[in-house]
Amino acid sequence: MLLHCMNPVLCTEQRSLSSALLGIPVNPLPTQGAIHNMKLLDSNGAQLALTTMSTANEGWNGTGDWTNGKQFRNIRALFSMYDNPLQALVLQKSGITTFAQLDHKRIGVGPRSRTGKPPCNRQKFITGWALSYTG
């Protein structure tokens, strides 16, 4: 079984632990993150992979820009690893107390991650709160 491994340093430990727990040979595969993992699953390049729910949802519906409209319907969720809450912070001196007050403000969503995307889907965040988005 090919299993994704985002941290090459841990691949060796992951191989022995996964093989022992599953009772079958497991070969961890270094990947570039959630989107790469979705593509590997779709192409049978891996049989088990980890992804974020937002990336899985984009793949399932074919709505992520990385899908080119293709629906990744051959995936199945086995379990949820952790909750992914949204945390938003503003400076107290800004006077901002609601999401609506963020309209036309610069919003930092963090650096790009291994998925090739910011950690927060900026456009969905902005449109979900009916804020203006200029790209």
C-alpha positions as CSV (number, residue, x, y, z in Angstrom):
1,M,0.0,0.0,0.0
2,L,1.3,3.5,-0.8
3,L,0.6,6.0,1.9
4,H,1.4,9.7,1.6
5,C,4.0,11.1,3.9
6,M,4.3,14.9,4.0
7,N,7.5,14.9,6.2
8,P,10.2,12.8,4.6
9,V,12.1,12.6,7.9
10,L,9.2,10.7,9.4
11,C,8.7,8.4,6.5
12,T,10.8,5.6,7.8
13,E,9.1,5.6,11.2
14,Q,5.7,5.9,9.5
15,R,6.5,2.9,7.3
16,S,7.3,0.6,10.2
17,L,4.4,1.8,12.4
18,S,1.8,1.6,9.6
19,S,3.0,-1.8,8.5
20,A,2.9,-3.2,12.0
21,L,-0.6,-1.7,12.7
22,L,-2.1,-2.7,9.4
23,G,-0.3,-6.0,9.0
24,I,0.5,-5.3,5.4
25,P,3.5,-3.7,3.7
26,V,3.2,0.1,3.6
27,N,5.4,2.4,1.6
28,P,5.1,6.1,2.7
29,L,5.4,8.5,-0.3
30,P,6.7,12.1,0.2
31,T,4.1,14.5,-1.3
32,Q,3.5,18.2,-1.7
33,G,0.4,18.3,0.4
34,A,-3.4,18.0,0.2
35,I,-4.0,18.8,-3.5
36,H,-1.1,16.5,-4.6
37,N,-2.6,13.8,-2.4
38,M,-6.0,14.2,-4.0
39,K,-4.4,13.9,-7.5
40,L,-2.4,10.8,-6.4
41,L,-5.5,9.1,-5.1
42,D,-7.4,9.9,-8.3
43,S,-4.6,8.5,-10.5
44,N,-4.0,5.4,-8.3
45,G,-0.6,6.7,-7.4
46,A,-1.5,6.2,-3.7
47,Q,-4.2,4.1,-2.0
48,L,-4.5,6.2,1.2
49,A,-3.8,9.9,1.7
50,L,-4.4,12.7,4.1
51,T,-6.1,15.9,3.0
52,T,-8.0,18.8,4.4
53,M,-11.8,18.8,4.3
54,S,-11.9,22.0,2.2
55,T,-9.6,20.5,-0.4
56,A,-11.6,17.2,-0.4
57,N,-14.8,19.2,-0.9
58,E,-13.3,21.2,-3.7
59,G,-12.2,17.9,-5.4
60,W,-15.5,16.1,-4.8
61,N,-17.4,19.0,-6.4
62,G,-14.8,20.0,-9.0
63,T,-14.8,23.6,-7.7
64,G,-11.2,24.1,-6.7
65,D,-9.2,26.0,-9.4
66,W,-6.7,23.0,-9.3
67,T,-9.5,20.6,-10.4
68,N,-10.1,22.3,-13.8
69,G,-13.8,21.4,-13.2
70,K,-13.1,17.7,-12.8
71,Q,-15.0,16.0,-9.9
72,F,-12.9,13.6,-7.9
73,R,-15.7,11.2,-7.0
74,N,-13.4,8.1,-6.4
75,I,-12.4,9.4,-2.9
76,R,-13.9,8.4,0.4
77,A,-13.4,9.9,3.9
78,L,-12.3,7.4,6.5
79,F,-12.2,9.8,9.5
80,S,-11.8,13.4,10.4
81,M,-8.4,14.0,12.0
82,Y,-9.1,17.4,13.7
83,D,-11.4,20.3,13.7
84,N,-10.3,23.3,11.6
85,P,-11.7,26.4,13.3
86,L,-11.5,29.9,11.9
87,Q,-9.7,32.4,14.0
88,A,-9.8,36.1,13.0
89,L,-7.8,38.8,14.8
90,V,-7.8,42.6,14.4
91,L,-5.9,45.3,16.3
92,Q,-8.0,46.7,19.2
93,K,-7.2,50.2,18.0
94,S,-8.8,49.4,14.6
95,G,-12.3,49.6,16.2
96,I,-13.4,46.6,14.1
97,T,-15.9,44.4,16.0
98,T,-17.8,42.6,13.2
99,F,-16.8,40.8,9.9
100,A,-18.9,43.3,8.0
101,Q,-16.5,46.1,9.1
102,L,-13.7,44.2,7.2
103,D,-15.2,45.3,3.9
104,H,-12.7,47.1,1.7
105,K,-9.9,46.3,4.2
106,R,-6.7,44.4,3.5
107,I,-6.9,41.0,5.0
108,G,-3.9,38.8,5.6
109,V,-4.7,35.1,5.4
110,G,-1.2,33.8,6.0
111,P,1.6,32.4,3.7
112,R,1.0,29.8,1.1
113,S,1.0,26.3,2.4
114,R,2.1,22.9,1.0
115,T,-1.2,22.8,-0.8
116,G,-0.1,25.8,-2.9
117,K,-2.9,27.8,-1.4
118,P,-3.1,30.2,1.5
119,P,-4.1,28.4,4.7
120,C,-7.6,30.0,4.3
121,N,-9.5,30.0,1.1
122,R,-9.5,33.8,0.7
123,Q,-12.2,34.2,-1.9
124,K,-14.6,31.9,-0.1
125,F,-13.9,33.6,3.2
126,I,-14.5,37.1,1.7
127,T,-17.6,36.1,-0.3
128,G,-19.0,34.0,2.5
129,W,-19.1,37.1,4.7
130,A,-20.5,39.3,1.8
131,L,-17.3,41.4,1.6
132,S,-15.7,42.9,-1.5
133,Y,-12.9,40.9,-3.1
134,T,-10.5,42.4,-5.5
135,G,-8.0,39.6,-5.8
